[in-house]
Amino acid sequence: MNLLFIAKLVISAALIAAATEVAKRYPFWGAVIVVLPLTSVLAMSWLYFETRDDALVSQFARDVFILVPLSLLFFVPFLFEPKTHWGFGLNLTLGLVLLAVAVLVLRRFIP
């Protein structure tokens, strides 16, 4: 494994770990960390650092911009949890299915 890959893993994992640790005590602030575009900033930075391709980074940013609203569908089952009591596993599965269907539908219209 090269050093850059290991650095990407450590930094990315640290951000996720920080968000979950904060969320244990302060759910709102954990959510704030997650909604910050940290993942996008990191991914775009790594992509640019490795390729030096502005067009590729711009295309990536455009795709992220288009997909962000769709990603909100993932959370819909969790919003109804107080009424459905389906539990984490089923909500996670349904959220992923909703997201997958939305992305597949989008791909039919935006190649």
Secondary structure, DSSP 8 states (H G I E B T S, - for coil): --HHHHHHHHHHHHHHHHHHHHHHH-HHHHHHHHHSTHHHHHHHHHHHHHH--HHHHHHHHHHHHHHHHHHGGGGHHHHTHHHH--HHHHHHHHHHHHHHHHHHHHHHH--
